[in-house]
Amino acid sequence: MSAALPGAAATGFLAVLLASARSGPVATALDAGYAVAAALLTGAALHLLARREAAPGRDRSAPVGWIAVVAGVLATAAALAQILLTGPFSGIDLVGTGYGRAALAAALAPAVVTGVLAFDLFADRRTARTGTGRDRARAAALRERTRTVAAVAAVLGVAAASVLAALPVPAAGAEPGRLLARGVDLGSGPLTLVVTPMRPGPNLVQLTGPGLVVPDATGPDPAPVTTAEPMAGHGPGPAGGTGFGVRVADREVPVTARPGAPGGWALVDLPAGTRSLDVLAGGISRTVPVDVGSDRVAPAGATGPDGPECASAVLGAVVAAGPAAGAVGACPAESLRPADERALRDTVRSLAVRGAPGIALAADASPRSRAAADAVRAEAAAAGIPVLPQAGADGALVVVSGWQDAARAVREVALAAHDTPTALGGTYLAPWLLIGGVLGTAQSAVLPLPFGPQEPLPQRYVRALAATAPGSAPSTSGLLAWADAAGQPVEEPFGLYGAAPVAVPMSIEPPGESGHHGGPNTAAWFPGGAVVHIGPLAVPATP
């Protein structure tokens, strides 16, 4: 009874806690097995400690000792199997995170108890057969100490297992060719780290999160770009004056802003076989396990000007379907979606109906942008609208480039409008340019979209993204990839949506969250602005 009561209590305690730590039938079965075995082990260890006065060879609790040994072996095996199944998946995370250390303690503690009690049982038998009276006295004193160690270790193992449910789950293991998304804590708040394409050679590393402050590396006197209030303690440091950087071996790359893209970015070279990189901030360093493999084949555009949009699309698929969906394949900028081409043609026809005197076209060298520019020119020629080399006073600006060039083009027009009337016919953005980094550079803009950002489906994507990768910004490409992976395709028809800065961020917040926190909601489609429906896009086709 002295072993049964503690064992029953420990079993119930562990069963309740471990049930909330992990999910899945195999993980649940392993947790249940661990709970029963650890409870038996703890109860038996406490029972043996209470019977420490018995002489060697006369201890009637020997059967309980053997039960403890068997239970310890089963508990150790279940804990190790759980680590292999649910993580941590690297030695770095196993010893460097709270969850990893607790999982390791939950596995090592029953192993220690098993070894101590097995030694105690064999030593007791040998002393009883061949030992003298003095040997038996020494053995009794040693047994008292070892059983105390066993009881303490058993209790510590239960305690370590019980805290797993309260700790962040381990990040998915890095795999070659698959986007890595995980949280890092650099001392002043959690950040989300994204690495893509996870191949030898150039890789994009993104940091996002509240308080991230990075410089704009595109000008001689870069101004800080921030998502909220600066993090305390992250003043000037070795990484480009901000304290944020990425280090691989002895090479350190500062984290800087990219035009049109949210967060901070670093382009780092990862040699074949690289197993880790360090993220730096204000003197603090965190080691992140990676695995780039040896295959140097990487998708076109994954690290170039359109790399951030490519990463956003893959991240959307990961949010919907898990790490298995993180393979970095063809990037959005590599082809023009037929639906987007129709939307751009309809946009040009709508400008013709409104009597636009001309169109200025902003494009870049990506395959998608070239195809989009060709479609706009063809539709403009059919509608009799001249395509101008630059935005005039009364004409419209149509932007079909990627995020980076779009942010620059829109900003240049907005700055020119301060001195002279420019693009009074409006700034029209391609559907894939619904991203805060582009919208924030314009005084106002119009986009053809197949969804309203405040509709239920886009908002489910926003919430899922915030839960999986806090601080990451939603994007059209991310939504489309998320919806496709989730089996919820975004339906047409397209409508016209206007985007402009407002005083209150327009987004749907989870219960208890305001999203303000002293600054714009970084998870909104347009932080510090609003995107609203202004009318249908459908217009009569040009004869």
C-alpha positions as CSV (number, residue, x, y, z in Angstrom):
1,M,0.0,0.0,0.0
2,S,2.9,2.4,0.7
3,A,4.0,2.1,-2.9
4,A,0.5,2.0,-4.4
5,L,-0.8,5.3,-3.0
6,P,2.2,7.4,-4.2
7,G,2.1,5.6,-7.5
8,A,-1.6,6.2,-8.1
9,A,-1.2,9.9,-7.2
10,A,1.8,10.3,-9.5
11,T,0.0,8.5,-12.3
12,G,-3.0,10.8,-12.2
13,F,-0.8,13.9,-11.9
14,L,1.3,13.0,-14.9
15,A,-1.6,11.8,-17.0
16,V,-3.4,15.1,-16.7
17,L,-0.3,17.2,-17.4
18,L,1.2,15.2,-20.3
19,A,-2.2,15.0,-22.1
20,S,-2.0,18.7,-22.7
21,A,1.7,18.8,-23.8
22,R,1.6,16.8,-27.1
23,S,-1.0,15.5,-29.5
24,G,-1.2,12.5,-31.8
25,P,-2.1,8.9,-31.1
26,V,1.6,7.7,-30.9
27,A,2.7,10.6,-28.7
28,T,-0.4,10.2,-26.5
29,A,0.4,6.4,-26.1
30,L,4.0,7.2,-25.2
31,D,3.0,9.8,-22.7
32,A,0.5,7.4,-21.1
33,G,3.2,4.7,-20.9
34,Y,5.6,7.2,-19.4
35,A,3.1,8.3,-16.8
36,V,2.3,4.8,-15.6
37,A,6.0,3.7,-15.6
38,A,7.2,6.9,-13.9
39,A,4.5,6.6,-11.3
40,L,5.4,3.0,-10.5
41,L,9.1,4.0,-10.4
42,T,8.4,6.9,-8.0
43,G,6.2,4.9,-5.7
44,A,8.6,2.0,-5.6
45,A,11.6,4.3,-4.9
46,L,9.7,6.0,-2.0
47,H,8.7,2.6,-0.7
48,L,12.3,1.3,-0.8
49,L,13.5,4.5,1.0
50,A,11.0,3.9,3.7
51,R,12.3,0.3,4.2
52,R,16.0,1.3,4.4
53,E,16.4,-0.2,7.9
54,A,16.3,-3.8,6.7
55,A,19.6,-5.8,6.8
56,P,21.2,-7.0,3.6
57,G,19.6,-10.3,2.3
58,R,16.6,-9.8,4.6
59,D,14.8,-7.0,2.7
60,R,11.4,-8.2,1.8
61,S,11.0,-5.2,-0.5
62,A,13.3,-6.8,-3.1
63,P,10.3,-7.6,-5.5
64,V,9.4,-3.9,-5.3
65,G,13.0,-3.1,-6.3
66,W,12.7,-5.3,-9.4
67,I,9.4,-3.7,-10.3
68,A,11.1,-0.3,-10.0
69,V,13.9,-1.5,-12.3
70,V,11.5,-2.7,-15.0
71,A,9.4,0.5,-14.6
72,G,12.5,2.6,-14.9
73,V,13.6,0.9,-18.1
74,L,10.1,1.5,-19.6
75,A,10.0,5.1,-18.5
76,T,13.4,5.8,-20.0
77,A,12.5,4.1,-23.3
78,A,9.2,6.0,-23.5
79,A,10.9,9.4,-22.8
80,L,13.6,8.8,-25.4
81,A,11.1,7.6,-28.0
82,Q,9.1,10.8,-27.3
83,I,12.1,13.0,-27.9
84,L,12.8,11.2,-31.2
85,L,9.1,11.6,-32.3
86,T,8.2,15.1,-31.1
87,G,11.6,16.7,-30.5
88,P,13.7,18.6,-29.8
89,F,15.3,17.4,-33.0
90,S,18.8,18.7,-32.6
91,G,21.4,18.6,-29.8
92,I,21.4,22.4,-29.8
93,D,17.7,22.5,-28.9
94,L,18.0,19.6,-26.6
95,V,20.5,21.3,-24.3
96,G,19.8,24.9,-25.2
97,T,16.1,25.3,-24.6
98,G,13.9,24.9,-21.5
99,Y,11.7,22.3,-23.2
100,G,14.8,20.3,-24.3
101,R,16.4,20.3,-20.9
102,A,13.1,19.2,-19.2
103,A,12.6,16.4,-21.8
104,L,16.2,15.3,-21.2
105,A,15.7,15.3,-17.5
106,A,12.5,13.3,-17.8
107,A,14.5,10.7,-19.7
108,L,17.7,10.7,-17.7
109,A,16.1,10.7,-14.2
110,P,14.4,7.3,-14.5
111,A,17.6,5.9,-16.1
112,V,19.6,7.1,-13.0
113,V,17.0,5.5,-10.7
114,T,17.1,2.3,-12.6
115,G,20.9,2.1,-12.4
116,V,21.1,3.0,-8.7
117,L,18.4,0.4,-7.7
118,A,19.8,-2.3,-9.9
119,F,23.2,-1.8,-8.3
120,D,21.5,-1.8,-4.9
121,L,19.8,-5.1,-5.6
122,F,22.9,-6.9,-6.9
123,A,25.1,-5.5,-4.2
124,D,22.6,-6.6,-1.5
125,R,22.6,-10.2,-2.8
126,R,26.4,-10.4,-3.0
127,T,26.9,-9.0,0.5
128,A,24.3,-11.4,1.9
129,R,26.2,-14.4,0.5
130,T,29.8,-13.6,1.0
131,G,30.1,-10.5,3.2
132,T,31.2,-10.3,6.8
133,G,29.2,-8.4,9.5
134,R,31.3,-5.3,8.9
135,D,30.6,-5.6,5.1
136,R,26.9,-5.9,5.8
137,A,26.9,-2.8,7.9
138,R,28.7,-0.8,5.2
139,A,26.4,-2.1,2.6
140,A,23.4,-1.0,4.7
141,A,24.7,2.5,5.0
142,L,25.5,2.6,1.2
143,R,22.0,1.3,0.5
144,E,20.5,4.1,2.5
145,R,22.4,6.7,0.5
146,T,21.7,5.1,-2.9
147,R,18.0,4.7,-2.2
148,T,17.8,8.4,-1.1
149,V,19.5,9.3,-4.4
150,A,17.0,7.1,-6.3
151,A,14.0,8.6,-4.6
152,V,15.2,12.2,-5.2
153,A,15.9,11.4,-8.9
154,A,12.5,9.8,-9.4
155,V,10.7,12.8,-8.0
156,L,12.9,15.2,-10.1
157,G,12.0,13.2,-13.2
158,V,8.3,13.5,-12.5
159,A,8.7,17.2,-11.9
160,A,10.6,17.7,-15.1
161,A,8.0,15.9,-17.1
162,S,5.2,17.9,-15.5
163,V,6.6,21.2,-16.7
164,L,6.7,20.2,-20.4
165,A,3.1,21.3,-21.0
166,A,4.0,24.8,-19.8
167,L,7.0,25.3,-22.1
168,P,7.1,26.2,-25.8
169,V,7.1,23.2,-28.0
170,P,10.3,22.4,-29.9
171,A,10.8,23.8,-33.3
172,A,10.5,21.5,-36.3
173,G,13.9,20.0,-37.4
174,A,15.6,21.8,-40.3
175,E,15.5,19.9,-43.6
176,P,17.4,20.7,-46.8
177,G,15.3,22.5,-49.3
178,R,12.5,23.3,-46.8
179,L,11.9,26.7,-45.3
180,L,12.8,26.9,-41.6
181,A,10.5,29.0,-39.3
182,R,11.1,29.1,-35.6
183,G,11.1,31.4,-32.7
184,V,14.2,33.0,-31.1
185,D,14.5,35.0,-28.0
186,L,17.3,37.5,-27.9
187,G,16.6,38.8,-24.4
188,S,14.0,41.5,-25.1
189,G,11.1,39.6,-26.6
190,P,10.4,36.8,-29.0
191,L,11.2,37.1,-32.6
192,T,10.4,34.8,-35.6
193,L,13.3,33.6,-37.7
194,V,12.8,32.4,-41.2
195,V,15.6,30.8,-43.4
196,T,15.1,30.0,-47.0
197,P,15.8,28.1,-49.3
198,M,17.9,26.0,-47.0
199,R,20.4,25.0,-49.6
200,P,24.2,25.4,-49.9
201,G,25.0,28.9,-51.1
202,P,23.0,32.2,-50.6
203,N,20.2,32.0,-48.1
204,L,17.8,34.7,-47.0
205,V,17.4,35.0,-43.2
206,Q,14.4,37.1,-42.0
207,L,13.8,38.4,-38.5
208,T,10.3,39.7,-37.6
209,G,8.6,40.6,-34.3
210,P,7.5,43.5,-32.1
211,G,10.3,45.9,-31.4
212,L,12.5,44.9,-34.2
213,V,14.5,47.9,-35.4
214,V,16.7,47.6,-38.5
215,P,18.4,50.1,-40.8
216,D,17.5,50.6,-44.4
217,A,20.6,49.6,-46.3
218,T,19.6,51.2,-49.6
219,G,20.8,54.8,-49.0
220,P,23.9,56.6,-47.7
221,D,22.1,57.8,-44.6
222,P,19.7,55.0,-43.8
223,A,16.7,55.7,-41.5
224,P,15.7,53.0,-39.0
225,V,12.7,50.9,-40.0
226,T,10.7,49.6,-37.0
227,T,7.6,47.6,-36.4
228,A,6.9,49.0,-32.9
229,E,8.8,50.5,-30.1
230,P,12.6,49.7,-30.0
231,M,13.7,46.8,-27.8
232,A,15.3,47.9,-24.6
233,G,19.0,47.1,-24.6
234,H,19.3,46.8,-28.3
235,G,21.4,49.7,-29.0
236,P,24.4,50.1,-31.3
237,G,26.4,46.9,-31.7
238,P,28.5,44.9,-34.1
239,A,25.8,44.1,-36.6
240,G,25.5,47.2,-38.8
241,G,25.0,49.6,-35.8
242,T,21.8,48.0,-34.6
243,G,23.0,44.9,-32.8
244,F,21.1,42.5,-35.1
245,G,23.2,40.2,-37.2
246,V,23.6,36.7,-38.5
247,R,27.0,34.9,-38.1
248,V,28.1,31.7,-39.9
249,A,31.6,30.5,-38.8
250,D,33.6,33.7,-38.8
251,R,31.4,35.7,-41.2
252,E,28.9,38.2,-39.8
253,V,26.2,39.8,-41.9
254,P,24.1,42.7,-40.5
255,V,20.3,42.5,-40.6
256,T,18.9,45.4,-42.6
257,A,15.5,46.4,-44.2
258,R,14.5,45.5,-47.7
259,P,12.3,48.0,-49.6
260,G,8.7,46.7,-49.5
261,A,9.4,43.7,-47.3
262,P,8.5,43.4,-43.6
263,G,11.1,42.8,-40.9
264,G,14.8,42.6,-41.2
265,W,16.8,40.6,-43.7
266,A,20.3,39.2,-44.1
267,L,21.7,37.4,-47.2
268,V,24.1,34.8,-45.8
269,D,26.2,32.1,-47.5
270,L,25.8,28.7,-46.0
271,P,28.4,26.2,-47.1
272,A,27.4,22.6,-47.7
273,G,27.2,20.7,-44.5
274,T,26.4,23.8,-42.3
275,R,24.7,22.7,-39.2
276,S,24.1,25.9,-37.3
277,L,24.1,29.7,-37.5
278,D,24.2,32.3,-34.8
279,V,21.7,35.2,-34.4
280,L,23.1,38.2,-32.7
281,A,21.5,41.2,-30.9
282,G,23.1,43.7,-28.6
283,G,25.8,41.3,-27.4
284,I,23.4,38.3,-27.1
285,S,23.9,35.3,-29.3
286,R,21.5,32.4,-30.0
287,T,22.6,29.3,-31.9
288,V,20.0,28.0,-34.4
289,P,20.3,24.5,-35.9
290,V,20.1,24.3,-39.7
291,D,20.6,21.7,-42.4
292,V,21.3,22.7,-45.9
293,G,22.5,19.4,-47.2
294,S,24.8,19.2,-50.2
295,D,22.4,19.8,-53.2
296,R,23.1,23.3,-54.5
297,V,20.0,23.4,-56.7
298,A,17.9,26.3,-55.4
299,P,14.7,27.8,-57.0
300,A,15.2,30.9,-59.1
301,G,14.3,34.1,-57.3
302,A,14.4,32.6,-53.8
303,T,17.2,35.0,-52.6
304,G,16.9,37.8,-55.1
305,P,14.7,41.0,-55.0
306,D,11.6,38.8,-54.9
307,G,13.0,36.5,-52.3
308,P,10.9,38.0,-49.4
309,E,7.6,37.4,-51.3
310,C,8.8,33.8,-52.1
311,A,9.4,33.2,-48.4
312,S,6.0,34.7,-47.5
313,A,4.3,32.2,-49.9
314,V,6.1,29.2,-48.5
315,L,5.5,30.3,-45.0
316,G,1.8,30.5,-45.8
317,A,1.8,26.9,-46.9
318,V,3.7,25.9,-43.7
319,V,1.1,27.7,-41.6
320,A,-1.7,25.7,-43.2
321,A,-0.1,22.2,-43.6
322,G,2.9,22.1,-41.3
323,P,6.7,21.8,-42.0
324,A,6.1,19.2,-44.6
325,A,4.7,21.9,-46.9
326,G,7.8,24.0,-46.6
327,A,9.5,22.8,-49.8
328,V,10.8,25.9,-51.6
329,G,9.7,25.5,-55.2
330,A,8.8,27.9,-57.9
331,C,8.5,31.4,-56.5
332,P,5.4,33.6,-57.3
333,A,7.5,36.1,-59.4
334,E,8.4,33.3,-61.8
335,S,5.0,33.3,-63.6
336,L,1.9,35.4,-64.0
337,R,-1.3,33.8,-62.7
338,P,-4.1,33.9,-65.3
339,A,-6.4,35.4,-62.7
340,D,-4.0,38.3,-62.1
341,E,-3.6,38.9,-65.8
342,R,-7.4,39.2,-66.2
343,A,-7.5,41.6,-63.2
344,L,-4.8,43.8,-64.7
345,R,-6.5,43.9,-68.1
346,D,-9.8,44.8,-66.4
347,T,-8.0,47.5,-64.5
348,V,-6.8,49.1,-67.7
349,R,-10.3,48.9,-69.2
350,S,-11.7,50.5,-66.1
351,L,-9.2,53.4,-66.5
352,A,-10.3,53.7,-70.1
353,V,-13.9,54.0,-69.0
354,R,-12.9,56.7,-66.6
355,G,-11.1,58.6,-69.4
356,A,-7.5,58.3,-68.1
357,P,-5.3,60.4,-70.5
358,G,-2.4,58.0,-70.1
359,I,-0.7,55.2,-68.1
360,A,2.8,55.1,-66.6
361,L,4.0,51.6,-66.2
362,A,6.4,50.5,-63.4
363,A,7.8,47.0,-64.0
364,D,11.0,45.0,-63.4
365,A,12.9,42.1,-65.0
366,S,11.1,39.2,-63.3
367,P,9.1,36.8,-65.6
368,R,5.8,37.8,-63.8
369,S,6.4,41.5,-64.2
370,R,7.4,41.2,-67.8
371,A,4.3,39.2,-68.6
372,A,2.1,41.6,-66.6
373,A,3.6,44.6,-68.4
374,D,3.0,43.0,-71.8
375,A,-0.7,42.4,-70.8
376,V,-1.1,46.0,-69.7
377,R,0.5,47.4,-72.8
378,A,-1.7,45.2,-75.0
379,E,-4.9,46.2,-73.2
380,A,-3.9,49.9,-73.2
381,A,-3.3,49.8,-77.0
382,A,-6.7,48.1,-77.5
383,A,-8.3,50.8,-75.4
384,G,-6.5,53.6,-77.0
385,I,-4.6,54.7,-73.9
386,P,-1.0,55.8,-74.4
387,V,1.7,54.2,-72.2
388,L,3.9,57.0,-70.9
389,P,7.6,56.8,-70.0
390,Q,6.8,58.4,-66.6
391,A,3.8,59.4,-64.6
392,G,2.3,62.7,-65.8
393,A,0.1,65.1,-64.0
394,D,-3.3,63.6,-64.9
395,G,-2.4,60.1,-65.8
396,A,-2.4,56.9,-63.7
397,L,0.5,54.9,-62.5
398,V,0.2,51.1,-62.9
399,V,2.7,49.1,-60.9
400,V,3.4,45.5,-61.8
401,S,6.9,44.9,-60.4
402,G,7.8,43.0,-57.3
403,W,7.7,44.3,-53.7
404,Q,11.2,45.9,-53.8
405,D,10.8,48.0,-57.0
406,A,7.2,48.7,-56.3
407,A,8.0,50.3,-53.0
408,R,10.7,52.5,-54.7
409,A,8.4,53.5,-57.6
410,V,5.5,54.4,-55.4
411,R,7.7,56.3,-53.1
412,E,9.2,58.3,-55.9
413,V,5.8,59.3,-57.2
414,A,4.6,60.3,-53.7
415,L,7.7,62.5,-53.2
416,A,7.3,64.1,-56.7
417,A,3.7,64.9,-55.9
418,H,4.8,67.2,-53.1
419,D,6.4,69.5,-55.7
420,T,4.2,69.1,-58.7
421,P,0.9,67.3,-59.6
422,T,1.9,63.7,-60.4
423,A,-0.3,60.7,-61.2
424,L,-3.5,62.4,-60.3
425,G,-5.3,59.6,-62.1
426,G,-4.4,57.3,-59.2
427,T,-1.8,54.7,-58.3
428,Y,-2.9,51.2,-59.2
429,L,-1.0,48.2,-57.8
430,A,-0.9,44.6,-59.0
431,P,-2.8,42.1,-56.8
432,W,0.4,40.7,-55.3
433,L,1.4,44.1,-53.9
434,L,-1.0,44.0,-51.0
435,I,1.8,44.3,-48.4
436,G,2.4,46.9,-45.8
437,G,5.9,47.7,-47.0
438,V,4.5,48.8,-50.4
439,L,1.2,50.4,-49.2
440,G,3.0,52.4,-46.6
441,T,5.1,54.3,-49.2
442,A,2.0,55.7,-51.1
443,Q,-0.4,58.4,-50.1
444,S,-3.1,56.2,-51.5
445,A,-3.4,53.3,-53.9
446,V,-6.0,51.1,-55.6
447,L,-5.6,47.3,-56.0
448,P,-7.7,44.7,-57.8
449,L,-8.2,41.9,-55.3
450,P,-10.2,38.6,-55.3
451,F,-10.8,39.0,-51.5
452,G,-11.4,41.7,-48.9
453,P,-8.7,41.7,-46.2
454,Q,-11.4,41.9,-43.5
455,E,-13.3,38.9,-44.8
456,P,-13.4,35.7,-42.7
457,L,-10.9,33.6,-44.8
458,P,-8.1,36.3,-45.0
459,Q,-8.6,36.9,-41.3
460,R,-8.2,33.2,-40.5
461,Y,-5.0,33.3,-42.4
462,V,-3.8,36.3,-40.4
463,R,-4.6,34.7,-37.1
464,A,-3.0,31.4,-38.1
465,L,0.1,33.3,-39.3
466,A,0.3,35.2,-36.0
467,A,0.1,32.0,-34.0
468,T,2.7,30.1,-36.0
469,A,5.1,32.9,-36.9
470,P,4.4,35.9,-34.6
471,G,5.3,39.3,-36.1
472,S,5.2,38.0,-39.7
473,A,3.2,40.2,-42.1
474,P,0.4,38.7,-44.3
475,S,0.6,39.0,-48.0
476,T,-1.4,38.1,-51.1
477,S,1.0,35.4,-52.1
478,G,1.0,34.1,-48.5
479,L,-2.8,33.9,-48.4
480,L,-3.0,32.2,-51.8
481,A,-0.5,29.5,-50.7
482,W,-2.1,29.1,-47.3
483,A,-5.6,28.8,-48.9
484,D,-4.3,26.3,-51.4
485,A,-2.6,24.1,-48.8
486,A,-5.7,24.3,-46.6
487,G,-8.0,23.3,-49.4
488,Q,-9.9,26.6,-49.3
489,P,-9.2,28.4,-52.6
490,V,-9.7,32.1,-52.8
491,E,-12.7,32.7,-55.1
492,E,-13.0,35.4,-57.8
493,P,-14.4,37.8,-58.9
494,F,-12.0,40.6,-58.3
495,G,-13.0,43.9,-56.9
496,L,-11.3,47.3,-56.5
497,Y,-10.0,48.1,-53.1
498,G,-8.6,51.4,-51.9
499,A,-5.7,51.6,-49.4
500,A,-4.8,54.7,-47.4
501,P,-3.3,55.6,-44.0
502,V,-5.7,55.9,-41.1
503,A,-5.3,56.7,-37.4
504,V,-6.6,53.3,-36.2
505,P,-5.3,50.0,-37.6
506,M,-8.1,48.1,-39.3
507,S,-7.9,44.4,-38.4
508,I,-9.8,41.7,-36.5
509,E,-8.0,40.9,-33.2
510,P,-8.1,37.7,-31.2
511,P,-10.1,38.0,-27.9
512,G,-8.3,40.1,-25.4
513,E,-5.8,41.6,-27.9
514,S,-6.1,45.2,-29.1
515,G,-3.2,45.0,-31.5
516,H,-2.2,48.6,-30.7
517,H,0.4,48.2,-27.9
518,G,1.7,51.7,-28.5
519,G,2.0,51.3,-32.3
520,P,0.3,49.9,-35.4
521,N,-0.7,46.2,-35.5
522,T,2.2,44.5,-37.4
523,A,0.0,41.5,-38.2
524,A,-2.5,43.7,-40.1
525,W,-2.6,43.8,-43.9
526,F,-1.8,47.5,-43.8
527,P,-0.2,48.5,-40.5
528,G,-1.4,52.0,-39.7
529,G,-3.8,52.0,-42.6
530,A,-7.0,50.6,-44.1
531,V,-7.9,48.6,-47.2
532,V,-11.6,49.0,-48.1
533,H,-13.8,47.9,-51.0
534,I,-14.6,50.8,-53.4
535,G,-16.4,49.1,-56.2
536,P,-16.5,46.2,-58.7
537,L,-13.8,45.7,-61.2
538,A,-15.9,44.1,-64.0
539,V,-16.1,46.4,-67.0
540,P,-17.3,45.9,-70.6
541,A,-14.6,44.3,-72.7
542,T,-12.9,46.4,-75.4
543,P,-14.4,45.7,-78.8
